[in-house]
Amino acid sequence: MEMPHFSNEDSTLPMPPLQQHHEVPIPVQHHYHLVKYNLLIIPVRPATVVRPIPVASHTLSLMAPADAALGRRVGNEMMQSIWNFEFENGRRYHGYKAGSYPLPNDEEELERLDIKHHVMMLLCGGHLHLAPLASPGRILDIGTGSGIWAMQMAEQNPESLVIGTDLSPVQPGNGPGNVRFMTDDVNKPTWTWPDDNYFDFIHSRYMIGSIENWKALAAKAYKSCKPGSYFELQELDPRFRCDDGTLPEASFLSFWSRIICEASSKYNRPIPQFDQYRAYFEEAGFVDVEQVILKSPTNSWPDKKDLKKVGRFQLLTHLEGMEAVSIGLLTRALNWHAEEVRVLMARLRPELKDRSIHSYQIK
């Protein structure tokens, strides 16, 4: 297969030459401590006692003050856009705020999100969160995706109200009775909630490609948290890394790491380095910010049994979903052709499966 011709002058990153990689056994003497996804547990202000709020007492107004006719008109227009999905390069995308999020929302993507949820659960020892919660009343899940985290959180906390927000109304309708899903845009200047200090816990995961301004996200989350509550950000740095020199700069994995960040930046969805998040949240006013670094291996190269299992599932998400992650950004932001993206995917796959490359992503 010939290399695609990239005519986009904005992208200055050259495609690396095709290299041959062969799977080799991992030497027994290599042991890597990959225990510690970029995860922040952020308590709000000095700790105070947070009382649980019975579900029955929750009231949530989703309509801004307006006359009834205007409210119905705005609501109908929003409903039409919510369900008016867009299709591009064989994939389905959200209709509400169309184009603002570059990843699809079809069944294939929802399955990938559920596998990523499983990867995160493995890395976190089976826990949905690391924040030390005590009977949270209202819980917000930003960018809920398939809704799997919100539904499991609702099952574990039957006295809580769990609200999951997303641009796409693709969540199941048969979840626990104390979970609600809303179509909403995290990037809008002010959030929907009727009061400040509204939530006892805010959770956000895998929002790269979604956030226009990470400092603004931190400020809005701070405003929406009750005193003494927690905001937990479980985020991914998509750049492939390694600690032992087995990932060449001329590899396709390294090339993809650079080009996807360039495309996301041009799409006004910058991808921070993992060590930038702490400053965003401290500047917003959060205190006692704790950052836990989790390294997720690309495949089953680690010797440790638990990380080898993480790597198997992580490889599945890469093989099944890297095209979905790439095609919207590269075609929209860098003017690549869809076939050029697919050629790059074909050349990534051997490196993704190569266990002699000890690569990982920070989460």
JONORHU-V373244 format. One line per field, one symbol per residue. phi: phi as a letter, one per 20 degrees, with the letter a starting at -180 (. if undefined). A space follows every 10 residues. Layout:
phi = ???
This chain:
phi = .fffedefff eeefffffce ccfcffgffe cdedee.fcd dcfelffcfd efdggfefcc eedfgaffff gfffffffff fgeefdcblm cdcfeflgnf cedfceffff ffffffgfgf fffemnefbd feeclfedcd demfmfnfff ffffffcfee dddddafded efedfgfddc dcebdfefgc efffcflede bdcbbldfnd efbfffgfff fffeefgnec ddddcdefff cbdcmedffe ffffffgfff ffffffemcf dfffeefgfg efffofclfd ddedddffbe ffffgffffg fffffffffe cffffeffff feedmfegff ffffffefgf ffeffeeeeb cec
